[in-house]
Amino acid sequence: MEQISQRQQDILALARAQGRVSVEDLAARFEVTPQTIRKDLNELCEGRLLSRIHGGAIVTSGVRNVSYEARRLVAETEKRAIGIAAAGLIPNRASLFINIGTTTEEVARALGNHEDLLVITNNLNVATLLYRHPSMNLIVAGGPVRRADGAVIGSSAVDFIKQFKVDFAVIGASAIDEDGTLLDFDYREVEVARAIIENARRVVLVADKLKLERAAPIRVGHLGELDDFVTDALPSEPLRSLCAAHGVNLVEVGPAAEAGEPG
């Protein structure tokens, strides 16, 4: 693309810090019309620097993820609803893995009233949420801790996970391709995710619809390996068909995706 303007550079920096930007907020911040901001966003999207969503844009993270704190702010309400719905799939007295991710943390938060759970996690944020609950038996995987988000990753975490065979795995994904491929950014995290999937009897993916707008370079698995997919909405007909073809239980907790051009 041609050289971007100073305002577009500022928009891009803001998107990278926050994970997403809205037309309304940007118009107010830069004191220009929404039409001007839409033109800026469209040009940034044409250069594959951002991806358009309804009402704004998100970072196109082709090789590196958005910061963890920024990801927590993206689709915050939707993630909370997804977490509650996913926790509803977990019965009392079950054993489960909970993987790294801001949405899996919301599942952990929603498990507070469950009884006699065995939770095994490589997510220090999940451990912080659950360790005080007297009805939880919590086990944390050992290994190097990724400073950016509290993920325990690497071969020692993989070996640790392989010692168990649990009832449920709750996993996230950084991106979901139109062909059903689940994608992430860090191969060490993906190795742990693969071990989690392979050592659970039932696999639950929790991911909001914005994951369909993103890209990531490393294959975690495929939609067909899942038992449940909990999301706010699934506007993609090919992915909906894949869920039906593979017998994946699709749970949508939010309003239907809005049709038409992004605002």
ROLOMAR-157698 format. One line per 2 residues: number of its first residue (from 1); their letters; for each residue x, y, z of N, C-alpha, C. Coordinates in steps of 0.001 Angstrom, whole numbers, plus 524288, in hexadecimal, padded with zeros to 5 digits. Layout:
# residues N
NUM = A = X/Y/Z/X/Y/Z/X/Y/Z; ...
//
This chain:
# residues 263
1 = ME = 80347/7FB5B/80000/80000/80000/80000/80370/804DF/80000; 800FB/8095D/7FE86/803D3/80E4B/7FEAD/804F9/80FC0/80453
3 = QI = 8088A/81383/804F2/809F1/81537/80A34/80514/8171D/80D16; 80488/81572/811F2/7FFD8/816D5/814E6/80096/81C1D/81787
5 = SQ = 7FC36/81EBF/81880/7FC56/823EE/81ADD/7FDAA/82393/820A6; 7FED7/82810/822F7/80001/8282D/8288F/7FB46/82657/82BB6
7 = RQ = 7F68C/827FB/82A1F/7F1E0/82645/82CF0/7F140/82055/82C8C; 7F245/81E34/827F5/7F1DB/81889/82755/7F5F8/815B2/82A9A
9 = QD = 7FAA0/817F1/82B02/7FE9C/815AC/82E73/7FCC9/815B4/8341A; 7FA4E/81A03/835AB/7F851/81A67/83B06/7F3E2/8167B/83BED
11 = IL = 7F082/815CE/83811/7EC3F/811F9/83879/7EE80/80C7F/83909; 7F273/80B52/835F6/7F4E4/8062F/83623/7F76B/80531/83B71
13 = AL = 7FA18/80923/83D8C/7FC8A/80899/842B0/7F86A/807B6/846E1; 7F410/80A72/84676/7EFCA/809D6/84A37/7ED6F/8045E/849DD
15 = AR = 7ECBB/80273/8451E/7EA8D/7FD33/84460/7EE34/7F910/846A3; 7F344/7F9C8/845EF/7F6FF/7F5F4/84809/7F71D/7F603/84DFE
17 = AQ = 7F60A/7FA89/85048/7F5FF/7FAED/855F9/7F0FB/7F8BC/8584E; 7EC99/7F97E/85592/7E780/7F81D/857B8/7E537/7F319/8557A
19 = GR = 7E74F/7F14F/85105/7E526/7ECAB/84E84/7E116/7EDF5/84A6A; 7DDE4/7F1FF/84B75/7D9E6/7F39A/847AD/7D8F4/7F970/84835
21 = VS = 7D6B9/7FBCE/84425/7D549/80157/8443C/7CFE0/801D6/841D4; 7CD00/805E6/84372/7C7C9/806CD/8414D/7C7B4/80BE7/83E49
23 = VE = 7C453/80C0D/83A49/7C3BF/810BF/83715/7C216/81559/83A7B; 7BE56/8147A/83DE5/7BC40/818AE/8412F/7C07A/81B08/844AE
25 = DL = 7C374/817B3/8474E/7C783/819AA/84AD5/7CBD3/81C84/847DE; 7CD4F/81A5F/84364/7D17F/81CCF/8405B/7CFD2/8221E/83E35
27 = AA = 7CAF2/8227B/83C73/7C907/82771/83A6D/7C934/82BA6/83EA8; 7C7B3/82A32/8436F/7C7DA/82DEF/847C6/7CD73/82F4E/8493F
29 = RF = 7D0DE/82B63/84955/7D64E/82C3E/84AE4/7D919/82FED/8471F; 7D859/82F0F/84203/7DB38/83218/83E1A/7D818/836BD/83C07
31 = EV = 7D344/8375C/83E09/7CFEC/83BC7/83C97/7CF24/83C0F/836B2; 7CDC9/83789/8346D/7CC79/8373C/82EE1/7C74F/83446/82E67
33 = TP = 7C54C/833F9/829B3/7C046/83158/828EA/7C0FA/82B69/828F6; 7BCCF/82890/82A3F/7BD12/822D7/829DB/7BE8A/82108/8245B
35 = QT = 7BCC9/823DA/8205A/7BE1B/8225C/81AFB/7C404/8228C/81A12; 7C690/8268A/81C55/7CC40/826F8/81BD4/7CEF0/8225E/81E79
37 = IR = 7CD0D/820E4/82315/7CF54/81C73/825E5/7CE6A/8176A/822E4; 7C9C0/816C0/820B5/7C8BB/811FC/81DA4/7CC80/8118E/81907
39 = KD = 7CD9C/81608/8168F/7D15D/8160E/81239/7D6CD/81484/8142B; 7D868/816A6/818A7/7DD73/8152A/81AF1/7DDA7/80F4B/81C06
41 = LN = 7D987/80D46/81E73/7D976/807B9/81FD7/7D987/8044F/81AF3; 7D68D/805E4/816FA/7D678/802D9/81225/7DBD8/802A0/80FA1
43 = EL = 7DEAB/80706/80FBC/7E3F0/80718/80D6F/7E7B4/803B5/8109A; 7E738/803E7/815C5/7EA86/80093/81912/7E944/7FAD3/8183D
45 = CE = 7E447/7F9B3/8174F/7E2C1/7F441/81650/7E495/7F268/810F7; 7E475/7F5EE/80D26/7E675/7F48E/807F0/7EC41/7F338/80834
47 = GR = 7EF0D/7F5C4/80BD0/7F491/7F492/80CA0/7F579/7F00E/81055; 7F13E/7ED69/811FB/7F169/7E8CC/81558/7F3CC/7EA06/81AB5
49 = LL = 7F338/7EEF1/81C5E/7F522/7F075/8217E/7F0DF/7EFF0/825A5; 7EC01/7F06A/823F5/7E781/7EFA5/8275C/7E380/7EC5B/82479
51 = SR = 7DFB6/7EA4F/8276E/7DB43/7E787/8251E/7D645/7EA2F/826F4; 7D2B6/7EB21/8234A/7CDD8/7EDCF/8249D/7CA26/7EA3A/8278F
53 = IH = 7C7A2/7EC5F/82B7E/7C355/7E9CC/82E2A/7BEE6/7EDBC/82E81; 7BA55/7EBFB/8303E/7B5EF/7EF97/83095/7B73D/7F40A/8345B
55 = GG = 7B713/7F8C3/83252/7B7F8/7FD52/83595/7BD99/7FEF4/83644; 7C144/7FC20/833E9/7C6BB/7FD8F/834B4/7CA74/7F9C1/8321E
57 = AI = 7CEBF/7F88A/834DE/7D2BC/7F513/832AA/7D5DE/7F298/83713; 7D85A/7EE38/835D4/7DBD5/7EB8E/8397A/7E117/7EABF/836D9
59 = VT = 7E4FB/7E9A5/839FF/7EA3D/7E8BE/837F6/7EA5A/7E3A7/834E5; 7ECCC/7E3D0/83059/7EDD3/7DF0D/82D63/7F2FA/7DCD6/82F55
61 = SG = 7F2A6/7D909/832D3/7F762/7D707/83564/7F94D/7D238/83284; 7FC1E/7D301/82E66/7FDD0/7CE9F/82B40/80200/7CB4C/82DC5
63 = VR = 80593/7CDA5/830B9/809DB/7CAA5/832F7/80A92/7CB88/838CD; 80821/7CFAD/83AEE/808DE/7D0DA/8406E/803B1/7D288/842CC
65 = NV = 80296/7D099/84768/7FD95/7D1B5/849D4/7FD67/7D73E/84C0F; 7F898/7D923/84CCE/7F7B0/7DE0A/84F86/7F907/7DD39/85547
67 = SY = 7FA6C/7E169/85802/7FBDE/7E0E8/85D7D/7F76F/7DE8B/860B1; 7F8E6/7DBD3/864DB/7F509/7D8FE/86800/7F119/7DCAD/86A70
69 = EA = 7F2DF/7E118/86C76/7EF48/7E4CC/86EE5/7EB82/7E707/86ADA; 7ED5E/7E7EF/86619/7E9EA/7E9CF/861F5/7E5E6/7E5AA/86090
71 = RR = 7E790/7E0AD/86047/7E3EA/7DC7B/85EF4/7DF9A/7DBFA/8630C; 7E0DD/7DD19/867E7/7DCDF/7DCD6/86C02/7D870/7E0BF/86B04
73 = LV = 7D9AB/7E51F/86882/7D5C9/7E92D/86791/7D281/7E821/862BA; 7D472/7E4D3/85F37/7D1A7/7E3B5/85A5C/7CD3F/7DFD9/85B74
75 = AE = 7C874/7E146/859DC/7C3E0/7DDE4/85A8A/7C345/7DC1B/8603A; 7C42F/7DFBB/863DA/7C435/7DE5C/8696A/7BEF1/7DC26/86B2A
77 = TE = 7BAB0/7DEB4/869AA/7B571/7DCE3/86B2A/7B442/7D795/868C3; 7B5A9/7D6F0/863CC/7B4B7/7D201/86122/7B7C0/7CD8B/863B0
79 = KR = 7BCA5/7CE95/8651F/7BFD5/7CA90/8679C/7BD85/7C8E2/86CD7; 7BB6A/7CCA4/86FBC/7B908/7CB5E/874BC/7B45A/7C7B0/873F0
81 = AI = 7B11E/7C8DD/8700A/7AC98/7C58D/86EE8/7AE49/7C029/86D01; 7B258/7C000/869CF/7B46A/7BAFA/867EF/7B660/7B7BD/86C8A
83 = GI = 7B921/7BA4C/87023/7BB24/7B789/874B9/7B6DB/7B519/877F7; 7B2A3/7B7FA/878C6/7AE44/7B5EF/87BE3/7ABC3/7B146/87928
85 = AA = 7AAFE/7B1B9/87407/7A894/7AD6D/8711D/7AC08/7A898/87113; 7B117/7A953/8705E/7B4AB/7A4DE/8704A/7B4EB/7A242/8759F
87 = AG = 7B4FD/7A55F/879C7/7B506/7A322/87F0F/7B027/79FD7/87FFB; 7ABD7/7A157/87D6B/7A70D/79E56/87DE6/7A759/798E2/87B82
89 = LI = 7AB39/79805/8781F/7ABF3/792D0/875D5/7AEFC/78F2D/87970; 7B171/7915E/87D72/7B4CC/78E59/880F6/7B1A0/78CB1/885C2
91 = PN = 7B0ED/787A5/886AD/7AE03/785FA/88B4E/7B16E/78621/89033; 7AEF5/785E4/894B8/7B1DC/7854C/89994/7B4F0/78032/89976
93 = RA = 7B926/78014/89C7A/7BC6A/77B63/89D1B/7BEF3/779A9/897FB; 7C00E/77D6F/8948C/7C2BD/77C43/88F9B/7C87D/77DBB/89013
95 = SL = 7CBA5/77B80/88C94/7D11D/77D0D/88C11/7D1BE/77FE2/886E3; 7D505/783FB/886CA/7D584/786F6/88200/7DABA/789CA/881A3
97 = FI = 7DC65/78A7E/87CBF/7E0AC/78E02/87B75/7DE5B/79357/87A22; 7E109/79788/87BA4/7DFC2/79CC1/879BC/7E4C3/79F23/8778C
99 = NI = 7E495/7A081/87298/7E928/7A264/86FCC/7E9C0/7A851/8707A; 7EDDA/7AA70/86E1D/7EEE0/7B006/86E63/7EAFD/7B2FF/86B02
101 = GT = 7E9A0/7B7C4/86CA4/7E63F/7BB0D/8696F/7E2AD/7BE6A/86CC1; 7E12F/7C2EF/86AAB/7DDB6/7C664/86D92/7D836/7C431/86DEC
103 = TT = 7D685/7C122/86A06/7D145/7BEDA/86A42/7D12F/7BA16/86DD4; 7D546/7B6F5/86DD0/7D56E/7B289/87174/7D586/7B473/87719
105 = EE = 7D7D9/7B8F7/87801/7D7B6/7BB3C/87D46/7D21A/7BC66/87EFA; 7CEE0/7BE10/87B4C/7C969/7BF24/87C9D/7C67D/7BA15/87DF8
107 = VA = 7C7FD/7B5CB/87B89/7C5B7/7B0BD/87D0C/7C736/7AF80/882B0; 7CC33/7B033/883ED/7CDFC/7AF40/88948/7CB09/7B29D/88D30
109 = RA = 7CA43/7B78F/88BCE/7C77D/7BB2E/88F46/7C1E8/7B944/89051; 7BF8B/7B6DC/88C54/7BA1F/7B516/88CC0/7B99C/7AFC8/88F76
111 = LG = 7BDEF/7AD3F/890AD/7BDC4/7A817/89332/7BD9F/7A871/8992A; 7BD50/7AD23/89B31/7BDE0/7ADE9/8A0DA/7B9F6/7AB02/8A435
113 = NH = 7B545/7A9F4/8A228/7B140/7A752/8A540/7B115/7A175/8A462; 7B48C/79F6F/8A11B/7B4BD/799C8/8A044/7B705/79705/8A50F
115 = ED = 7B5D7/7920B/8A589/7B7BA/78EF1/8A9EE/7BB5E/78AA0/8A81C; 7BF7C/789CC/8AB1B/7C302/78552/8AA66/7C537/784F2/8A4E0
117 = LL = 7C756/7893A/8A305/7C9E2/78929/89DE8/7CFBC/78847/89E8A; 7D1FC/7855C/89AE0/7D7A2/78506/89A58/7D914/78838/89589
119 = VI = 7DBE7/78C81/8966D/7DD63/78FFE/89226/7E34B/78FDB/89176; 7E4F7/78E99/88CB0/7EA81/78E89/88B56/7EB56/792CB/88747
121 = TN = 7EEFB/79652/8883E/7EF8E/79AC5/884BF/7F545/79C3B/883F0; 7F652/79E8F/87F75/7FB63/7A0FC/87E66/7FAC7/7A6E6/87E1F
123 = NL = 7F6B3/7A8E1/880B5/7F551/7AE65/8808A/7F57E/7B08B/88618; 7F970/7B3A5/88752/7F9FE/7B5B5/88C9B/7F57B/7B94D/88E17
125 = NV = 7F310/7BBCB/88A4C/7EE85/7BF11/88B66/7E9E9/7BBBF/88D2D; 7E934/7B73F/88AC1/7E527/7B391/88C72/7E648/7B1AA/891FD
127 = AT = 7EB39/7B05F/89304/7ECB0/7AE93/89842/7EB81/7B2BE/89C56; 7EC8B/7B7A9/89B12/7EB7A/7BBF5/89EB0/7E5A2/7BC7E/89FBF
129 = LL = 7E271/7BB95/89BC5/7DCCB/7BBED/89C67/7DA95/7B781/89FBC; 7DCFB/7B2DE/89F81/7DA84/7AE37/8A1BE/7DCE8/7AC35/8A6D2
131 = YR = 7E1B4/7ADB1/8A80D/7E45D/7AAE6/8AC43/7E1D4/7AB9D/8B19B; 7DED7/7AFC7/8B25D/7DC63/7B0AA/8B772/7D762/7AD7E/8B83D
133 = HP = 7D52E/7AB5D/8B40F/7D030/7A8A3/8B48D/7D0F3/7A364/8B74E; 7CE43/7A292/8BBA2/7CF05/79DAC/8BE89/7CD1C/798DF/8BB9C
135 = SM = 7C999/7999D/8B7BD/7C77F/79522/8B4D6/7CACE/793C8/8B012; 7CF1B/79696/8AF3D/7D281/795A7/8AABE/7D76B/792B8/8AC65
137 = NL = 7D8C0/78ECE/8A970/7DDE3/78C67/8A9D1/7E0FA/78E58/8A51A; 7E4CC/7919E/8A615/7E786/79466/8A1E7/7ED0E/79256/8A150
139 = IV = 7EE8C/79137/89C6C/7F3DF/78F90/89B2F/7F5E0/7931B/896D3; 7FA84/7954D/8979A/7FCCE/798DC/893C3/80177/79635/89130
141 = AG = 80196/7964E/88C0B/805F6/7940A/8891E/80AF5/79702/88A43; 80F5E/7943E/88A47/8146A/796A9/88B29/81735/797C1/8860E
143 = GP = 81AA9/79B9B/8862F/81DBA/79CD9/8818E/81E8F/7A2A8/88120; 8210E/7A469/87CDE/82204/7A9FD/87C1F/81CE8/7AD07/87BD0
145 = VR = 81CCD/7B1A1/87E3D/8182D/7B4F6/87E34/81903/7B95D/87A48; 81556/7B9F0/876A9/8159B/7BE34/872E5/813EB/7C335/875A3
147 = RA = 81767/7C6DE/875FB/81678/7CB94/87913/811DF/7CEBB/876F6; 810EE/7CE78/871EA/80CE5/7D1B8/86F84/80772/7D081/87189
149 = DG = 80677/7CB89/872F7/80111/7CA2C/87452/8008A/7C5F5/87887; 804CC/7C447/87AE5/80469/7C060/87F06/8037B/7BAE2/87D1A
151 = AV = 804CC/7B9C3/87839/80444/7B47C/8761A/80906/7B138/8778C; 80815/7AC72/87966/80C46/7A8AD/87A4C/80CBC/7A569/87555
153 = IG = 81132/7A598/872D5/811C8/7A34D/86DA2/816BA/79FF7/86D68; 81772/79D4E/86907/81C35/79A54/86834/81B8C/79483/86925
155 = SS = 81FC1/791A4/8683E/81F93/78BEB/86857/81E4A/789BF/86DBC; 8200C/78C56/871E1/81EDD/78A54/8771A/8190B/78AB7/87847
157 = AV = 8167D/78EE1/8766B/810D6/78F62/87713/80DFE/78B3B/873E6; 80FEB/78A1D/86F34/80D8E/78603/86BF1/80DF3/780C0/86EAC
159 = DF = 81296/77F6E/870A1/8135B/77A6C/87358/80FD7/77A09/8781E; 80F28/77E5A/87ADE/80BD4/77E6B/87F7A/8062B/77D4B/87DFD
161 = IK = 8043B/77FF0/879F5/7FECF/77F3E/87839/7FDCC/77997/876A4; 801A4/77717/87443/800F1/771C3/87241/80052/76DAF/8768E
163 = QF = 80131/76F36/87B68/80060/76B97/87FBA/7FA96/76AC0/880F1; 7F739/76E1B/87EE0/7F1BD/76E18/8805A/7EE39/76C59/87BD7
165 = KV = 7E9A4/76A6E/87D3C/7E55E/76999/8797E/7E07C/76BA4/87C2B; 7DE72/77011/87A49/7DA52/772C8/87D21/7D531/772BC/87A0D
167 = DF = 7D111/77485/87CB5/7CBE0/7747D/87A51/7CB47/778BB/8762F; 7CD54/77D60/87741/7CC85/781D8/873CF/7D1A9/784BF/872E4
169 = AV = 7D20A/78716/86E42/7D61D/78AF3/86D2E/7D36B/78FED/86B72; 7D4C6/79443/86DDE/7D2CC/79962/86C41/7D755/79C46/869B8
171 = IG = 7D6D7/79D48/864B2/7DB1A/79FA9/861BF/7D934/7A493/85EF4; 7DCE8/7A7EE/85D9B/7DBD0/7AC73/85A56/7DEE0/7AC09/85548
173 = AS = 7DE37/7AFE8/851F0/7E13E/7B04A/84D1A/7E1D6/7B60C/84BCC; 7E645/7B76C/84974/7E71D/7BCD9/847FE/7E46B/7BE42/842E5
175 = AI = 7E396/7BA52/83F94/7E105/7BB3B/83A93/7DE7A/7B623/838C7; 7DA46/7B6BA/835B8/7D798/7B236/83373/7D70C/7B333/82DA2
177 = DE = 7D958/7AFBC/82A85/7D928/7B04B/824DC/7D3E4/7AE7C/822C7; 7D29C/7B032/81E16/7CD99/7AED1/81BBA/7CD1E/7A8F5/81AB3
179 = DG = 7D199/7A634/81A4B/7D166/7A08E/81973/7D11F/79D78/81E93; 7D0A8/7A04D/82300/7D02B/79DAE/8280D/7D53E/79CF1/82AF6
181 = TL = 7D99A/79ECE/828C5/7DEA0/79E4D/82B6B/7DEE3/7A213/8300E; 7E08D/7A00E/8348C/7E163/7A33D/83933/7E71D/7A4D6/8394B
183 = LD = 7E836/7A9DF/83A4C/7ED78/7ABF5/8399F/7EF45/7AEFD/83E6A; 7F46D/7AF2A/83F2B/7F6B0/7B234/8436A/7FBFC/7B452/841C4
185 = FD = 7FEC5/7B6DA/84575/80374/7B9CA/84424/8088E/7B75C/8460D; 8086A/7B474/84A52/80D26/7B290/84CDB/80D30/7AC9D/84C94
187 = YR = 81113/7AA5D/849EC/81127/7A4B2/84939/8118D/7A1DA/84E6F; 813F1/7A458/85262/81455/7A1D7/85788/80F03/7A185/85A22
189 = EV = 80BE3/7A588/85961/80689/7A568/85B68/8034B/7A168/85879; 80420/7A109/85368/80136/79D4B/85034/8026F/797AE/851D2
191 = EV = 80757/7969B/85324/808B9/79153/854E5/805BF/78FD5/859D1; 8052B/79385/85D69/80226/7927B/8622B/7FC67/791C6/860CB
193 = AR = 7FA5D/7950F/85D52/7F4E1/794A4/85BBC/7F3C8/78F56/8593F; 7F76A/78D79/85604/7F6AF/78851/8538B/7F67D/78400/857AE
195 = AI = 7F9E9/7844C/85B82/7F9E5/7805A/85FAC/7F4CD/7808F/862BA; 7F2C7/78539/8639A/7EDD4/785D9/86662/7E95C/78362/86348
197 = IE = 7E927/78477/85E39/7E506/78249/85AE8/7E544/77C51/85ADB; 7EA01/77A31/85A73/7EAA7/77487/859DE/7E9AE/7718C/85EEA
199 = NA = 7E990/77443/86358/7E900/77193/86854/7E400/7731D/86B36; 7E00E/7749F/86827/7DAE8/775CB/86A58/7D6C0/772B0/86766
201 = RR = 7D2CE/7711A/86A36/7CE8F/76E25/867C7/7CAD1/771AD/864C4; 7CA69/77685/8665F/7C6D9/77A39/863CA/7C99F/77F83/86377
203 = VV = 7C9C3/781BB/85EC5/7CCAB/78691/85DD3/7C8D6/78AFF/85CB6; 7C957/78F33/85FB8/7C5EE/793C6/85F44/7C935/7986D/85D7D
205 = LV = 7C803/79A92/858E6/7CA8F/79F4F/85709/7C746/7A401/8589B; 7C9CF/7A7ED/85AEA/7C72F/7ACD5/85C26/7C9DF/7B12A/8590E
207 = AD = 7C6E0/7B3D1/855BD/7C92D/7B7D4/8525C/7C4E6/7BB6C/85064; 7C5D5/7C087/8509C/7C1FE/7C43A/84E96/7C28D/7C4B0/848A9
209 = KL = 7BE9E/7C70C/8463A/7BE67/7C730/8407F/7C2BC/7CA6B/83E0A; 7C53D/7CDDE/8410E/7C98C/7D0EA/83EDB/7CE24/7CD79/83D5E
211 = KL = 7CE7F/7C8CD/83F9A/7D2C4/7C53F/83E33/7D26B/7C38D/83879; 7CDC4/7C41A/83623/7CD16/7C2DB/8309C/7CF67/7C718/82D1A
213 = ER = 7D062/7CBBA/82F6B/7D27E/7D023/82C73/7D879/7D04E/82CA0; 7DAD3/7CCF0/82FD5/7E06A/7CD58/830D8/7E370/7C8FB/82E13
215 = AA = 7E882/7C9AB/82DDA/7EC02/7C5C1/82B9A/7F055/7C492/82F78; 7F223/7BFB9/82F78/7F69C/7BE15/832A5/7F95D/7B9B5/82FAA
217 = PI = 7FE6D/7B8DF/830A6/80170/7B576/82D21/801D0/7AFB8/82E94; 8004D/7AE2E/83360/80187/7A8D7/8351F/7FC82/7A5C9/83613
219 = RV = 7FC41/7A123/833CD/7F79C/79DDA/8341F/7F748/79B30/83973; 7F2DF/79BF1/83C1E/7F1C8/7993A/8410C/7EED5/79430/84004
221 = GH = 7EB07/79476/83CA2/7E7B2/78FF8/83B86/7E36C/79195/837CC; 7DF16/78EB1/83800/7DAC7/78FA3/83462/7D5A6/78F6A/83753
223 = LG = 7D1ED/7925B/8355E/7CCB9/7928A/837AD/7CA6E/78D0E/8385F; 7CBBC/78990/834C8/7C9A3/78443/83502/7CB83/78115/839A9
225 = EL = 7CFA9/782E7/83C49/7D195/78024/840F0/7CE94/781A1/845E0; 7CB39/78590/84575/7C88A/78793/84A0C/7C38D/78485/84B2E
227 = DD = 7C1D5/784F0/84FFF/7BCA7/78304/85172/7B8D1/78784/8520B; 7BABD/78BFD/853F8/7B773/79096/854D0/7BA5F/79571/85305
229 = FV = 7B77F/79913/850BB/7B99A/79E28/84F2E/7B5EB/7A247/8516A; 7B7DA/7A52B/85547/7B4AF/7A92D/857D2/7B69B/7AE7C/855EF
231 = TD = 7B311/7B189/853AC/7B473/7B695/85172/7AFF9/7BA5D/8523A; 7B0EF/7BF5F/8512D/7ACA1/7C31B/8517D/7A928/7C2B7/84CB6
233 = AL = 7AB7D/7C1F1/8481F/7A88E/7C154/84346/7AC2A/7BEEE/83F34; 7A9EC/7BC05/83B8D/7AD06/7B9A6/83763/7AAAD/7BB4A/83228
235 = PS = 7AC6F/7BFB4/83007/7AA3F/7C19F/82B22/7AC04/7BE92/82650; 7AFFB/7BB3C/826D3/7B224/7B867/8225F/7AEEF/7B379/8213A
237 = EP = 7AC75/7B353/81CBB/7A978/7AEA6/81B40/7ACFA/7A9E6/81A60; 7B1AC/7AA77/817EF/7B51E/7A5E6/8176F/7B695/7A386/81CB7
239 = LR = 7B7BD/7A6C6/820A6/7B912/7A4AF/825CB/7B44E/7A244/8286A; 7AFC8/7A499/8279F/7AB00/7A260/829C8/7A9FE/79CF6/8276A
241 = SL = 7AADE/79C80/82255/7AA37/79774/81FB2/7AE2D/79374/821A1; 7B308/7953B/82294/7B706/791B5/824A8/7B57E/78FA1/82A02
243 = CA = 7B352/7930E/82D4E/7B18C/79151/83276/7AD6A/78D12/831E5; 7A9B7/78DEA/82E61/7A58A/78A13/82D93/7A7B9/784F6/82B70
245 = AH = 7AB60/78559/827B1/7AD85/780A3/8253F/7B0A0/77D52/82916; 7B347/77FD8/82CD8/7B692/77D05/83096/7B3E2/77C10/835D3
247 = GV = 7AEEA/77D74/83636/7AC1A/77C8C/83B10/7ADEA/77FE9/83F94; 7AFE9/784A0/83E58/7B1B4/78833/84272/7ACF8/78B17/844AC
249 = NL = 7AC68/78AF9/849C6/7A82E/78DC6/84C63/7A966/79399/84C50; 7A683/796A0/84934/7A767/79C3A/848A5/7A3DB/79F28/84C6C
251 = VE = 7A635/7A236/84FE8/7A34D/7A555/853B5/7A46C/7AB12/85291; 7A060/7ADFE/85119/7A0DC/7B396/8500F/79E18/7B691/85466
253 = VG = 7A0DE/7BA11/856F0/79EC4/7BCA5/85B99/79D49/7C25B/85AA7; 79EC5/7C481/85615/79DD3/7CA02/85518/799BC/7CAB9/850DB
255 = PA = 79878/7CFA7/84F8E/794CE/7D0B3/84B54/79719/7CEFC/8462B; 793B3/7CE14/8426C/79574/7CC69/83D3F/79902/7D08C/83AE1
257 = AE = 79CC4/7CECD/837CA/7A06A/7D277/83554/79D78/7D649/831E7; 79F09/7DB2A/8321E/79C64/7DF23/82F08/79E03/7DEB1/82965
259 = AG = 79A26/7DF4A/82607/79B22/7DEC0/8207C/79CCB/7E40B/81E33; 79ED5/7E3C9/81968/7A021/7E8A1/816AF/7A5B5/7EA4C/81770
261 = EP = 7A6EF/7EED2/81557/7AC38/7F0E7/8158F/7AD9D/7F273/81B22; 7B295/7F1DC/81CB1/7B425/7F3C8/821D1/7B39D/7F9AE/8221A
263 = G = 7B1CF/7FB9E/8269A/7B0B4/80135/82717/7B583/80472/827FC
//
